[in-house]
């Protein structure tokens, strides 16, 4: 029951992270209370007044936290200031959808077809020999690549360095990919899918992937 989960979060006063805006700005705060009678959630305003004001201007925000080691994600709307037990607070509307998810390292989020992520994989010593592939899904740990019919297949068990990953709204990053498996794509036909694992992803690149995955998660929640 969604209200039971929200009440448990409020009772434990655990840290929650609020995300908002195109640049995924963040505000660390606490869920203080749940009030179904007024369809509202109540959060502390955090310790950054400037960021708090920008969140109010955004109007809606994503919420990420954890309950008993399970990630909790939802979207809250109608952000505004209020008072709660004599203190300033942030009010948001109780969400229609709440997601309980596994660890983000293993969460695979589908790449939107209208704004796909693309990956370029050099497959030979000759730098002009490259595969330009659509990313089917992505996580912090790796990604799935679509291999169209007629293209040179990637080899399972092999590692490809100097790959280029284009993340819409984030930018381009370099990465090394280890091919975990190559198998026929669902639906039949000659197309294949390659499951890839990031190798020694730098901290900045890992944060870029995390930001992109979080953005896709919130977009999926917002669309129901």
MARGU-494048 format. One record per atom (N, C-alpha, C): residue in one letter; chain; z, x, y; residue number from 1. Coordinates in Angstrom, 2 decimals, padded with zeros to 5 digits. Atoms other than C-alpha are relative to their C-alpha. Layout:
BEGIN
> code,unit,Z,X,Y,pos
> A,A,Z,X,Y,NUM
...
***
This chain:
BEGIN
> code,unit,Z,X,Y,pos
> X,A,000.00,000.85,-001.19,1
> X,A,000.00,000.00,000.00,1
> X,A,000.00,000.89,001.24,1
> X,A,000.16,-000.86,-001.16,2
> X,A,-001.11,001.49,003.32,2
> X,A,001.24,000.00,000.89,2
> X,A,-001.18,000.05,-000.85,3
> X,A,001.91,000.29,005.30,3
> X,A,001.16,000.78,-000.62,3
> X,A,-001.06,-000.75,000.68,4
> X,A,004.25,001.78,002.69,4
> X,A,-000.18,001.50,000.23,4
> X,A,000.29,-001.42,-000.23,5
> X,A,002.52,005.18,003.08,5
> X,A,000.34,000.36,001.44,5
> X,A,-000.27,-000.28,-001.41,6
> X,A,002.72,005.01,006.89,6
> X,A,001.49,-000.01,000.28,6
> X,A,-001.45,000.06,-000.21,7
> X,A,006.38,004.02,006.79,7
> X,A,000.69,001.23,-000.60,7
> X,A,-000.56,-001.20,000.61,8
> X,A,007.14,006.90,004.42,8
> X,A,-000.22,001.22,000.88,8
> X,A,000.28,-001.10,-000.92,9
> X,A,005.44,009.32,006.82,9
> X,A,000.93,-000.04,001.20,9
> X,A,-000.87,000.14,-001.17,10
> X,A,007.45,007.94,009.74,10
> X,A,001.46,000.32,-000.34,10
> X,A,-001.39,-000.24,000.38,11
> X,A,010.73,008.11,007.84,11
> X,A,000.29,001.48,-000.19,11
> X,A,-000.19,-001.44,000.23,12
> X,A,010.21,011.79,006.99,12
> X,A,-000.20,000.83,001.26,12
> X,A,000.19,-000.71,-001.28,13
> X,A,009.25,012.72,010.57,13
> X,A,-000.70,001.34,-000.20,13
> X,A,000.73,-001.24,000.25,14
> X,A,006.84,015.32,009.21,14
> X,A,-001.05,000.26,001.05,14
> X,A,001.01,-000.39,-000.98,15
> X,A,004.33,017.21,011.28,15
> X,A,-001.34,-000.65,-000.33,15
> X,A,001.35,000.51,000.15,16
> X,A,000.96,015.52,011.81,16
> X,A,-000.89,000.67,001.04,16
> X,A,000.96,-000.58,-000.93,17
> X,A,-002.17,016.89,013.45,17
> X,A,-000.97,-001.09,000.45,17
> X,A,000.93,000.96,-000.57,18
> X,A,-004.23,014.71,015.77,18
> X,A,-001.25,000.74,000.45,18
> X,A,001.28,-000.59,-000.37,19
> X,A,-007.94,015.54,016.21,19
> X,A,-000.76,-000.99,000.88,19
> X,A,000.77,000.90,-000.86,20
> X,A,-010.17,014.18,018.94,20
> X,A,-001.09,000.76,000.72,20
> X,A,001.07,-000.59,-000.79,21
> X,A,-013.33,014.78,020.93,21
> X,A,-001.04,000.72,-000.83,21
> X,A,001.10,-000.66,000.69,22
> X,A,-016.60,016.47,020.03,22
> X,A,000.37,001.40,-000.46,22
> X,A,-000.37,-001.37,000.34,23
> X,A,-014.93,019.90,019.96,23
> X,A,001.19,000.07,-000.95,23
> X,A,-001.13,000.02,000.94,24
> X,A,-012.19,018.81,017.53,24
> X,A,001.26,000.61,000.59,24
> X,A,-001.26,-000.44,-000.59,25
> X,A,-009.32,019.44,019.94,25
> X,A,001.16,-000.52,-000.86,25
> X,A,-001.11,000.34,000.87,26
> X,A,-005.93,019.32,018.21,26
> X,A,001.29,-000.14,000.79,26
> X,A,-001.34,000.17,-000.57,27
> X,A,-002.44,018.11,019.09,27
> X,A,000.97,-000.17,-001.16,27
> X,A,-001.02,000.10,001.04,28
> X,A,000.55,018.72,016.82,28
> X,A,001.09,-000.96,000.47,28
> X,A,-000.96,001.00,-000.40,29
> X,A,002.96,015.81,016.84,29
> X,A,000.73,-000.55,-001.23,29
> X,A,-000.78,000.62,001.08,30
> X,A,005.18,013.53,014.70,30
> X,A,-000.22,-001.51,000.06,30
> X,A,000.07,001.45,000.06,31
> X,A,004.72,009.94,013.54,31
> X,A,001.43,-000.54,000.06,31
> X,A,-001.36,000.47,-000.23,32
> X,A,007.82,008.19,014.90,32
> X,A,000.29,-001.35,-000.63,32
> X,A,-000.26,001.33,000.50,33
> X,A,007.38,004.62,013.79,33
> X,A,-001.27,-000.80,-000.26,33
> X,A,001.08,000.92,000.34,34
> X,A,005.19,001.82,012.44,34
> X,A,000.46,-001.41,000.35,34
> X,A,-000.38,001.34,-000.44,35
> X,A,005.23,-001.65,013.98,35
> X,A,-001.13,-000.98,-000.30,35
> X,A,001.09,000.91,000.37,36
> X,A,002.99,-004.12,012.09,36
> X,A,-000.07,-001.24,000.89,36
> X,A,-000.01,001.19,-000.83,37
> X,A,004.06,-007.00,014.35,37
> X,A,-000.90,000.16,001.22,37
> X,A,000.86,-000.28,-001.15,38
> X,A,002.18,-005.31,017.22,38
> X,A,-001.19,000.88,-000.39,38
> X,A,001.13,-000.77,000.51,39
> X,A,-000.37,-003.51,015.01,39
> X,A,-000.03,001.39,000.62,39
> X,A,-000.06,-001.27,-000.70,40
> X,A,000.81,-000.16,016.35,40
> X,A,000.71,001.08,-000.81,40
> X,A,-000.65,-001.22,000.46,41
> X,A,001.70,003.36,015.31,41
> X,A,000.54,000.71,001.23,41
> X,A,-000.64,-000.67,-001.12,42
> X,A,004.00,005.42,017.51,42
> X,A,000.20,001.47,-000.34,42
> X,A,-000.09,-001.45,000.20,43
> X,A,003.74,009.20,017.82,43
> X,A,000.74,000.63,001.17,43
> X,A,-000.53,-000.79,-001.10,44
> X,A,005.62,011.78,019.85,44
> X,A,-001.18,000.55,000.81,44
> X,A,001.12,-000.48,-000.82,45
> X,A,003.50,013.09,022.77,45
> X,A,-000.33,001.47,-000.21,45
> X,A,000.27,-001.42,000.22,46
> X,A,003.68,016.69,021.51,46
> X,A,000.51,000.86,001.14,46
> X,A,-000.51,-000.96,-000.98,47
> X,A,004.35,019.78,023.58,47
> X,A,-001.07,000.55,000.93,47
> X,A,001.10,-000.47,-000.84,48
> X,A,001.03,020.12,025.41,48
> X,A,-000.50,-001.18,000.85,48
> X,A,000.37,001.16,-000.83,49
> X,A,000.75,017.60,028.29,49
> X,A,-001.48,-000.08,000.33,49
> X,A,001.42,000.02,-000.34,50
> X,A,-002.80,018.64,029.17,50
> X,A,-000.83,-000.53,-001.16,50
> X,A,000.72,000.48,001.18,51
> X,A,-004.07,018.13,025.62,51
> X,A,000.30,-001.47,-000.26,51
> X,A,-000.39,001.40,000.18,52
> X,A,-002.15,014.86,025.39,52
> X,A,-000.79,-000.91,000.94,52
> X,A,000.76,000.79,-000.95,53
> X,A,-003.89,013.58,028.53,53
> X,A,-001.46,-000.12,-000.43,53
> X,A,001.39,000.04,000.47,54
> X,A,-007.30,014.51,027.11,54
> X,A,-000.14,-000.93,-001.19,54
> X,A,000.03,000.92,001.14,55
> X,A,-006.47,012.62,023.92,55
> X,A,-000.01,-001.45,000.48,55
> X,A,-000.01,001.36,-000.55,56
> X,A,-005.65,009.52,025.96,56
> X,A,-001.37,-000.39,000.54,56
> X,A,001.33,000.27,-000.55,57
> X,A,-009.01,009.81,027.69,57
> X,A,-001.03,-000.21,-001.11,57
> X,A,000.93,000.16,001.14,58
> X,A,-010.77,010.11,024.31,58
> X,A,000.11,-001.40,-000.60,58
> X,A,-000.19,001.38,000.44,59
> X,A,-009.27,006.76,023.26,59
> X,A,000.29,-000.17,-001.48,59
> X,A,-000.26,000.07,001.44,60
> X,A,-009.35,007.32,019.49,60
> X,A,000.20,001.41,-000.52,60
> X,A,-000.31,-001.33,000.51,61
> X,A,-008.20,010.17,017.30,61
> X,A,000.17,-000.06,-001.52,61
> X,A,-000.23,-000.12,001.43,62
> X,A,-008.11,011.36,013.71,62
> X,A,001.39,000.54,-000.24,62
> X,A,-001.35,-000.44,000.37,63
> X,A,-004.78,011.93,011.99,63
> X,A,-000.07,000.66,-001.37,63
> X,A,-000.10,-000.67,001.29,64
> X,A,-004.16,014.45,009.22,64
> X,A,001.42,000.48,-000.22,64
> X,A,-001.33,-000.45,000.36,65
> X,A,-000.88,015.09,007.46,65
> X,A,000.07,000.04,-001.53,65
> X,A,-000.16,-000.05,001.45,66
> X,A,000.55,015.30,003.94,66
> X,A,001.26,-000.76,-000.39,66
> X,A,-001.14,000.70,000.56,67
> X,A,002.90,013.22,001.82,67
> X,A,000.09,000.35,-001.48,67
> X,A,-000.18,-000.45,001.39,68
> X,A,004.24,014.69,-001.43,68
> X,A,-001.20,000.80,-000.47,68
> X,A,001.09,-000.94,000.29,69
> X,A,001.51,017.37,-001.35,69
> X,A,-001.37,-000.66,-000.07,69
> X,A,001.29,000.69,-000.04,70
> X,A,-001.26,014.74,-000.99,70
> X,A,-000.42,-000.13,001.47,70
> X,A,000.49,000.10,-001.38,71
> X,A,-003.41,014.92,002.15,71
> X,A,-000.23,-001.46,000.37,71
> X,A,000.18,001.34,-000.54,72
> X,A,-003.40,011.77,004.27,72
> X,A,-000.89,000.10,001.23,72
> X,A,000.94,000.01,-001.13,73
> X,A,-006.29,011.04,006.66,73
> X,A,-000.25,-001.43,000.45,73
> X,A,000.42,001.29,-000.52,74
> X,A,-007.01,008.11,008.94,74
> X,A,-000.40,000.14,001.46,74
> X,A,000.44,000.06,-001.40,75
> X,A,-008.49,007.15,012.30,75
> X,A,000.83,-001.04,000.73,75
> X,A,-000.75,000.94,-000.85,76
> X,A,-006.35,005.55,015.03,76
> X,A,-000.77,-000.19,001.30,76
> X,A,000.74,000.32,-001.22,77
> X,A,-007.81,003.83,018.09,77
> X,A,000.95,-000.54,001.06,77
> X,A,-000.75,000.58,-001.12,78
> X,A,-006.67,002.41,021.44,78
> X,A,001.21,000.85,000.39,78
> X,A,-001.08,-000.90,-000.39,79
> X,A,-004.62,005.46,022.41,79
> X,A,000.50,-000.33,001.41,79
> X,A,-000.61,000.25,-001.31,80
> X,A,-002.20,004.79,025.26,80
> X,A,001.46,000.45,-000.03,80
> X,A,-001.40,-000.41,-000.09,81
> X,A,001.23,005.82,026.50,81
> X,A,000.90,-001.22,-000.10,81
> X,A,-001.00,001.07,000.11,82
> X,A,004.33,003.77,025.80,82
> X,A,001.38,000.65,-000.02,82
> X,A,-001.36,-000.51,000.15,83
> X,A,008.10,004.14,025.40,83
> X,A,000.51,-000.39,-001.37,83
> X,A,-000.57,000.27,001.32,84
> X,A,009.93,004.39,022.08,84
> X,A,001.40,000.61,-000.05,84
> X,A,-001.41,-000.44,000.04,85
> X,A,013.72,004.58,021.84,85
> X,A,000.35,000.86,001.20,85
> X,A,-000.35,-000.65,-001.25,86
> X,A,013.95,005.63,025.47,86
> X,A,-000.79,001.25,000.33,86
> X,A,000.78,-001.20,-000.24,87
> X,A,011.35,008.40,025.22,87
> X,A,-001.49,-000.32,000.10,87
> X,A,001.46,000.17,-000.06,88
> X,A,007.67,008.78,026.08,88
> X,A,-000.59,000.11,-001.39,88
> X,A,000.63,000.00,001.32,89
> X,A,005.40,008.15,023.12,89
> X,A,-001.48,-000.33,000.15,89
> X,A,001.41,000.34,000.11,90
> X,A,001.77,007.74,022.09,90
> X,A,-000.14,-001.19,-000.94,90
> X,A,000.24,001.18,000.83,91
> X,A,000.66,004.36,020.77,91
> X,A,-001.46,000.00,-000.46,91
> X,A,001.34,000.16,000.56,92
> X,A,-002.33,003.88,018.49,92
> X,A,-000.01,-001.19,-000.94,92
> X,A,000.10,001.17,000.88,93
> X,A,-003.60,000.97,016.42,93
> X,A,000.09,000.42,-001.47,93
> X,A,-000.06,-000.24,001.45,94
> X,A,-002.78,000.81,012.69,94
> X,A,-001.42,-000.01,-000.55,94
> X,A,001.40,-000.10,000.45,95
> X,A,-005.98,001.89,010.88,95
> X,A,-000.35,-001.07,-001.03,95
> X,A,000.50,000.89,001.05,96
> X,A,-008.11,-000.32,008.67,96
> X,A,-000.13,000.73,-001.33,96
> X,A,000.24,-000.79,001.20,97
> X,A,-008.69,002.53,006.22,97
> X,A,000.88,001.24,000.05,97
> X,A,-000.80,-001.21,000.13,98
> X,A,-006.41,005.31,005.01,98
> X,A,-000.45,000.71,-001.28,98
> X,A,000.48,-000.77,001.16,99
> X,A,-007.55,008.09,002.67,99
> X,A,001.09,000.94,-000.48,99
> X,A,-000.87,-000.98,000.64,100
> X,A,-005.36,010.01,000.24,100
> X,A,-000.89,000.92,-000.81,100
> X,A,001.00,-000.91,000.52,101
> X,A,-007.21,013.13,-000.79,101
> X,A,000.64,001.22,-000.63,101
> X,A,-000.43,-001.25,000.62,102
> X,A,-006.93,016.28,-002.87,102
> X,A,-000.01,001.12,001.03,102
> X,A,-000.01,-001.13,-000.92,103
> X,A,-006.55,019.72,-001.35,103
> X,A,-001.39,000.22,000.59,103
> X,A,001.28,-000.12,-000.67,104
> X,A,-009.26,020.42,001.19,104
> X,A,-000.88,001.08,-000.61,104
> X,A,000.82,-001.05,000.60,105
> X,A,-010.36,023.61,-000.59,105
> X,A,-000.96,-000.55,-001.03,105
> X,A,000.84,000.54,001.07,106
> X,A,-011.78,021.44,-003.37,106
> X,A,-000.65,-001.33,000.37,106
> X,A,000.62,001.26,-000.43,107
> X,A,-012.78,018.34,-001.38,107
> X,A,-001.45,000.26,000.38,107
> X,A,001.43,-000.12,-000.31,108
> X,A,-016.57,018.04,-001.36,108
> X,A,-000.44,-001.21,000.80,108
> X,A,000.44,001.07,-000.89,109
> X,A,-017.96,016.00,001.53,109
> X,A,-001.52,000.04,000.09,109
> X,A,001.46,000.07,-000.05,110
> X,A,-021.58,014.83,001.47,110
> X,A,-000.50,000.31,001.40,110
> X,A,000.63,-000.32,-001.28,111
> X,A,-023.78,016.21,004.22,111
> X,A,-000.88,-001.17,000.43,111
> X,A,000.81,001.15,-000.44,112
> X,A,-025.33,013.40,006.34,112
> X,A,-001.48,000.33,000.02,112
> X,A,001.45,-000.24,000.10,113
> X,A,-029.06,013.04,005.79,113
> X,A,-000.68,-000.04,001.36,113
> X,A,000.63,000.04,-001.31,114
> X,A,-029.78,012.26,009.44,114
> X,A,000.24,001.28,000.80,114
> X,A,-000.27,-001.28,-000.64,115
> X,A,-028.17,015.54,010.57,115
> X,A,000.43,000.99,-001.09,115
> X,A,-000.38,-000.82,001.16,116
> X,A,-028.29,017.76,007.49,116
> X,A,000.39,001.43,000.39,116
> X,A,-000.29,-001.42,-000.08,117
> X,A,-026.74,021.18,007.17,117
> X,A,-001.02,000.74,-000.85,117
> X,A,001.03,-000.76,000.69,118
> X,A,-029.25,023.83,006.11,118
> X,A,000.50,001.41,-000.33,118
> X,A,-000.42,-001.34,000.44,119
> X,A,-028.78,027.09,004.22,119
> X,A,-001.24,000.82,-000.35,119
> X,A,001.08,-000.93,000.30,120
> X,A,-031.15,030.05,004.09,120
> X,A,000.54,001.08,-000.93,120
> X,A,-000.47,-000.95,001.01,121
> X,A,-030.80,032.25,001.00,121
> X,A,-001.10,001.03,-000.25,121
> X,A,000.98,-001.05,000.34,122
> X,A,-032.64,035.61,000.74,122
> X,A,000.07,000.30,-001.49,122
> X,A,000.00,-000.14,001.46,123
> X,A,-033.70,036.00,-002.89,123
> X,A,-000.68,001.27,-000.47,123
> X,A,000.65,-001.25,000.40,124
> X,A,-035.39,039.42,-002.82,124
> X,A,000.29,001.05,001.07,124
> X,A,-000.20,-001.08,-000.97,125
> X,A,-035.23,042.79,-001.11,125
> X,A,-000.85,-000.21,001.24,125
> X,A,000.88,000.32,-001.12,126
> X,A,-038.09,041.61,001.09,126
> X,A,000.65,-001.11,000.83,126
> X,A,-000.70,000.99,-000.80,127
> X,A,-036.37,039.76,004.00,127
> X,A,-000.80,-001.26,000.27,127
> X,A,000.81,001.20,-000.23,128
> X,A,-039.31,037.37,004.28,128
> X,A,000.06,-000.96,-001.20,128
> X,A,-000.10,000.83,001.20,129
> X,A,-038.60,036.05,000.77,129
> X,A,001.32,-000.77,000.06,129
> X,A,-001.20,000.79,-000.20,130
> X,A,-036.13,033.29,001.58,130
> X,A,-000.21,-001.43,-000.48,130
> X,A,-000.01,001.43,000.31,131
> X,A,-035.24,029.83,000.36,131
> X,A,000.72,-000.73,001.13,131
> X,A,-000.60,000.83,-001.04,132
> X,A,-034.55,027.21,003.02,132
> X,A,000.40,-001.32,-000.65,132
> X,A,-000.50,001.06,000.85,133
> X,A,-032.35,024.62,001.33,133
> X,A,000.92,-000.96,000.76,133
> X,A,-000.89,001.01,-000.59,134
> X,A,-030.61,021.38,002.27,134
> X,A,001.35,000.04,-000.70,134
> X,A,-001.35,000.06,000.54,135
> X,A,-026.84,021.29,001.83,135
> X,A,000.31,-001.45,-000.38,135
> X,A,-000.33,001.35,000.47,136
> X,A,-025.92,018.25,-000.28,136
> X,A,001.46,-000.35,000.29,136
> X,A,-001.40,000.23,-000.28,137
> X,A,-022.16,018.62,000.08,137
> X,A,000.66,001.34,000.27,137
> X,A,-000.64,-001.24,-000.45,138
> X,A,-019.67,021.15,001.41,138
> X,A,001.52,-000.16,-000.04,138
> X,A,-001.45,-000.07,-000.10,139
> X,A,-016.02,022.15,001.22,139
> X,A,000.35,001.38,000.56,139
> X,A,-000.38,-001.32,-000.47,140
> X,A,-014.02,025.10,002.49,140
> X,A,-000.29,001.06,-001.06,140
> X,A,000.21,-000.96,001.07,141
> X,A,-014.51,026.70,-000.90,141
> X,A,-001.44,000.29,-000.33,141
> X,A,001.39,-000.23,000.36,142
> X,A,-018.26,026.30,-001.24,142
> X,A,-000.87,-001.18,000.36,142
> X,A,000.94,001.07,-000.34,143
> X,A,-021.27,024.00,-001.13,143
> X,A,-000.96,-000.25,-001.16,143
> X,A,001.04,000.34,000.96,144
> X,A,-023.93,022.26,-003.18,144
> X,A,-001.34,000.01,000.70,144
> X,A,001.32,-000.14,-000.60,145
> X,A,-027.59,023.05,-002.49,145
> X,A,-001.04,-000.75,-000.83,145
> X,A,001.12,000.68,000.66,146
> X,A,-030.64,020.94,-003.29,146
> X,A,-001.14,000.98,-000.19,146
> X,A,001.12,-000.88,000.31,147
> X,A,-033.40,022.89,-005.02,147
> X,A,-001.23,-000.87,-000.29,147
> X,A,001.18,000.85,000.20,148
> X,A,-036.73,021.06,-004.57,148
> X,A,-000.89,000.52,-001.11,148
> X,A,000.94,-000.42,001.06,149
> X,A,-039.33,021.12,-007.36,149
> X,A,-000.99,001.03,000.53,149
> X,A,001.01,-000.98,-000.37,150
> X,A,-041.65,024.10,-007.27,150
> X,A,000.54,001.21,000.72,150
> X,A,-000.57,-001.16,-000.65,151
> X,A,-039.27,026.44,-005.45,151
> X,A,000.67,000.90,-001.03,151
> X,A,-000.67,-000.95,000.88,152
> X,A,-037.85,029.56,-007.02,152
> X,A,001.48,-000.37,-000.12,152
> X,A,-001.39,000.42,000.22,153
> X,A,-034.51,028.62,-008.57,153
> X,A,000.95,001.16,000.23,153
> X,A,-001.07,-000.98,-000.07,154
> X,A,-031.30,030.42,-007.80,154
> X,A,000.53,000.24,-001.41,154
> X,A,-000.47,-000.38,001.33,155
> X,A,-029.73,032.21,-010.75,155
> X,A,001.50,-000.18,-000.09,155
> X,A,-001.42,000.19,000.22,156
> X,A,-026.36,031.05,-012.04,156
> X,A,000.66,001.34,-000.35,156
> X,A,-000.71,-001.24,000.24,157
> X,A,-023.83,033.89,-012.04,157
> X,A,-000.35,001.12,000.96,157
> X,A,000.43,-001.03,-000.93,158
> X,A,-025.64,035.82,-009.32,158
> X,A,000.60,-000.24,001.38,158
> X,A,-000.55,000.07,-001.35,159
> X,A,-024.29,036.58,-005.83,159
> X,A,-001.08,000.38,001.00,159
> X,A,001.01,-000.22,-001.03,160
> X,A,-026.52,036.38,-002.75,160
> X,A,000.71,000.26,001.34,160
> X,A,-000.60,-000.36,-001.29,161
> X,A,-025.46,038.15,000.44,161
> X,A,-000.96,-000.32,001.14,161
> X,A,000.80,000.23,-001.22,162
> X,A,-026.70,037.69,004.01,162
> X,A,-000.65,-001.38,000.01,162
> X,A,000.48,001.37,-000.13,163
> X,A,-027.13,033.94,003.62,163
> X,A,000.34,-000.53,001.40,163
> X,A,-000.21,000.59,-001.31,164
> X,A,-027.32,031.85,006.78,164
> X,A,000.25,-001.50,-000.16,164
> X,A,-000.38,001.42,000.12,165
> X,A,-025.59,028.45,007.04,165
> X,A,000.04,-000.62,001.39,165
> X,A,000.07,000.71,-001.29,166
> X,A,-026.43,026.07,009.91,166
> X,A,000.80,-001.29,-000.10,166
> X,A,-000.87,001.17,000.01,167
> X,A,-023.67,023.52,010.59,167
> X,A,-000.21,-000.79,001.30,167
> X,A,000.25,000.78,-001.22,168
> X,A,-024.70,020.75,013.04,168
> X,A,001.27,-000.20,000.83,168
> X,A,-001.14,000.15,-000.90,169
> X,A,-022.40,020.66,016.05,169
> X,A,000.98,001.15,-000.03,169
> X,A,-000.89,-001.15,000.12,170
> X,A,-020.73,023.91,014.98,170
> X,A,-000.74,001.30,000.31,170
> X,A,000.78,-001.20,-000.23,171
> X,A,-023.39,026.60,014.87,171
> X,A,-000.43,000.66,-001.30,171
> X,A,000.51,-000.75,001.16,172
> X,A,-024.86,029.21,012.54,172
> X,A,001.00,001.09,-000.38,172
> X,A,-000.90,-001.03,000.49,173
> X,A,-022.79,031.52,010.37,173
> X,A,-000.63,000.73,-001.18,173
> X,A,000.43,-000.80,001.15,174
> X,A,-023.46,034.30,007.88,174
> X,A,001.03,-000.15,-001.11,174
> X,A,-000.91,000.12,001.12,175
> X,A,-022.00,034.06,004.41,175
> X,A,-000.61,000.61,-001.25,175
> X,A,000.43,-000.45,001.32,176
> X,A,-022.18,035.40,000.87,176
> X,A,000.31,-001.11,-000.99,176
> X,A,-000.15,001.10,000.93,177
> X,A,-022.70,032.85,-001.91,177
> X,A,-000.10,000.49,-001.44,177
> X,A,000.06,-000.24,001.44,178
> X,A,-021.91,033.13,-005.61,178
> X,A,-000.43,-001.30,-000.67,178
> X,A,000.53,001.20,000.65,179
> X,A,-023.92,030.67,-007.72,179
> X,A,000.80,-000.28,-001.27,179
> X,A,-000.85,000.35,001.13,180
> X,A,-021.51,028.96,-010.10,180
> X,A,-000.82,-000.67,-001.10,180
> X,A,000.84,000.68,000.98,181
> X,A,-024.08,026.73,-011.80,181
> X,A,-001.29,-000.46,000.64,181
> X,A,001.25,000.65,-000.40,182
> X,A,-027.63,025.40,-011.57,182
> X,A,-000.29,-001.05,-001.06,182
> X,A,000.25,001.08,000.96,183
> X,A,-028.37,022.04,-013.16,183
> X,A,-000.99,-000.99,000.58,183
> X,A,000.92,001.03,-000.45,184
> X,A,-030.82,019.16,-012.99,184
> X,A,000.72,-000.97,000.93,184
> X,A,-000.58,000.94,-000.94,185
> X,A,-030.20,016.86,-010.06,185
> X,A,000.11,-001.38,-000.63,185
> X,A,-000.13,001.36,000.51,186
> X,A,-029.01,013.32,-010.74,186
> X,A,-001.23,-000.80,000.38,186
> X,A,001.18,000.82,-000.27,187
> X,A,-031.81,010.77,-010.93,187
> X,A,-001.24,000.50,-000.69,187
> X,A,001.16,-000.50,000.73,188
> X,A,-034.07,012.88,-013.09,188
> X,A,-000.97,000.76,000.88,188
> X,A,000.99,-000.75,-000.75,189
> X,A,-037.24,014.62,-011.96,189
> X,A,000.21,001.50,-000.19,189
> X,A,-000.05,-001.45,000.15,190
> X,A,-037.79,018.36,-011.55,190
> X,A,000.97,000.66,000.97,190
> X,A,-000.92,-000.57,-000.98,191
> X,A,-035.32,018.83,-008.68,191
> X,A,001.27,000.47,-000.69,191
> X,A,-001.25,-000.53,000.52,192
> X,A,-032.19,020.87,-009.32,192
> X,A,001.04,000.09,001.10,192
> X,A,-001.12,-000.17,-000.91,193
> X,A,-028.80,021.36,-007.74,193
> X,A,000.73,001.28,-000.36,193
> X,A,-000.75,-001.23,000.21,194
> X,A,-026.95,024.64,-007.28,194
> X,A,001.39,-000.16,000.61,194
> X,A,-001.38,000.00,-000.49,195
> X,A,-023.17,024.76,-006.99,195
> X,A,000.38,001.41,000.40,195
> X,A,-000.23,-001.34,-000.55,196
> X,A,-022.15,027.70,-004.79,196
> X,A,001.44,000.15,000.49,196
> X,A,-001.34,-000.33,-000.45,197
> X,A,-018.86,029.39,-003.97,197
> X,A,-000.10,001.06,001.10,197
> X,A,-000.04,-001.02,-001.04,198
> X,A,-018.16,031.27,-000.73,198
> X,A,000.73,001.23,-000.53,198
> X,A,-000.62,-001.25,000.41,199
> X,A,-017.29,034.94,-001.29,199
> X,A,000.53,000.71,001.25,199
> X,A,-000.63,-000.76,-001.10,200
> X,A,-014.81,036.65,001.08,200
> X,A,-000.42,-000.54,001.36,200
> X,A,000.38,000.61,-001.26,201
> X,A,-015.48,034.19,003.89,201
> X,A,000.96,000.44,001.10,201
> X,A,-000.88,-000.44,-001.09,202
> X,A,-014.15,035.64,007.19,202
> X,A,000.78,-001.17,000.59,202
> X,A,-000.89,001.03,-000.53,203
> X,A,-011.35,033.76,008.94,203
> X,A,-000.72,-000.90,001.01,203
> X,A,000.70,000.81,-001.00,204
> X,A,-013.59,032.62,011.83,204
> X,A,-000.99,-000.94,-000.68,204
> X,A,000.96,000.85,000.71,205
> X,A,-016.29,031.35,009.47,205
> X,A,000.72,-001.09,-000.78,205
> X,A,-000.78,001.00,000.74,206
> X,A,-013.68,029.60,007.34,206
> X,A,000.47,-001.11,000.93,206
> X,A,-000.42,001.00,-000.96,207
> X,A,-012.40,027.85,010.46,207
> X,A,-001.18,-000.87,000.43,207
> X,A,001.19,000.76,-000.33,208
> X,A,-015.96,026.79,011.33,208
> X,A,-000.30,-001.04,-001.09,208
> X,A,000.23,000.92,001.11,209
> X,A,-016.39,025.26,007.87,209
> X,A,001.07,-001.08,-000.02,209
> X,A,-001.10,000.98,-000.03,210
> X,A,-012.97,023.59,008.08,210
> X,A,-000.24,-001.06,001.07,210
> X,A,000.25,000.93,-001.09,211
> X,A,-013.88,022.05,011.42,211
> X,A,-001.13,-000.95,-000.34,211
> X,A,001.14,000.84,000.38,212
> X,A,-017.20,020.77,010.06,212
> X,A,000.40,-001.01,-001.07,212
> X,A,-000.45,000.90,001.06,213
> X,A,-015.60,019.31,006.92,213
> X,A,000.90,-001.10,000.59,213
> X,A,-000.88,000.99,-000.61,214
> X,A,-012.91,017.61,009.01,214
> X,A,-000.79,-001.03,000.80,214
> X,A,000.84,000.91,-000.78,215
> X,A,-015.58,016.13,011.27,215
> X,A,-000.71,-001.01,-000.91,215
> X,A,000.67,000.90,000.94,216
> X,A,-017.48,014.71,008.30,216
> X,A,000.99,-000.99,-000.62,216
> X,A,-001.02,000.88,000.57,217
> X,A,-014.26,013.31,006.80,217
> X,A,000.32,-001.14,000.97,217
> X,A,-000.37,001.04,-000.97,218
> X,A,-013.38,011.47,010.01,218
> X,A,-001.17,-000.96,000.25,218
> X,A,001.15,000.88,-000.17,219
> X,A,-016.94,010.16,010.40,219
> X,A,-000.09,-000.99,-001.16,219
> X,A,000.04,000.90,001.16,220
> X,A,-016.79,008.73,006.87,220
> X,A,001.12,-001.04,000.08,220
> X,A,-001.09,000.95,-000.15,221
> X,A,-013.40,007.15,007.55,221
> X,A,-000.33,-001.05,001.07,221
> X,A,000.32,000.92,-001.10,222
> X,A,-014.62,005.65,010.83,222
> X,A,-001.05,-001.04,-000.42,222
> X,A,001.03,000.93,000.44,223
> X,A,-017.58,004.08,009.05,223
> X,A,000.47,-000.87,-001.16,223
> X,A,-000.56,000.80,001.09,224
> X,A,-015.31,002.63,006.34,224
> X,A,-000.45,000.45,-001.37,224
***
